[in-house]
């Protein structure tokens, strides 16, 4: 859920490390943040077709889920 929220805030997308840094700086997030954990979340969301990676290696929400 935190990954999807961060991607909603940045509709142009975030690269993996940008996403990790955004989540690390989120005061409201009470779970551990590590690149491998975020990558696992992104891969799960990609499998469900809720996110995609663009040509600039930025992850974005799919059009259906961005609304």
Secondary structure, 3 states (H helix, E strand, C coil): CHHHHHHHHCCCCECHHHHHHHHHCCCCCCCCCCHHHHHHHHHHHHHCCCEEECCCCCEEECHHHHC
